[in-house]
C-alpha cells in the first residue's frame, strides 16, 4: 500500500486515469462493433459510414495513449478491407 504522500497521490491519479482510459477504450470498441455489425448485415453504405465514424475515434485513442499506433492502423486496415470487399448496394 502507498505510504508516502507522493505515492498516495500517484495512486489517486492512477485510479482516475484508469477510469478515463476504460471509458475511452469502451467507446472505441463500440465504434468498431458498429462497423462489424454493418459488415455482417451486408449494407455497404452503412458499413462505410460506420467506418468513417470509427476512424477518428481509434486515432484519438492513439493520441491519448490508450491504443498503440500500429494496433489502431491494423484494425483500420482490416476493417477497411472488409468494407471494401462488400458488394456495392
Secondary structure, 3 states (H helix, E strand, C coil): CCCCHHHHHHHHHHHHHHHHHHHHHHHHHHHHHHHHHHHHHCCHHHHHHHHHHHHHHHHHHHHCCCCCHHHHHHHHHHHHHHHHHCCCC
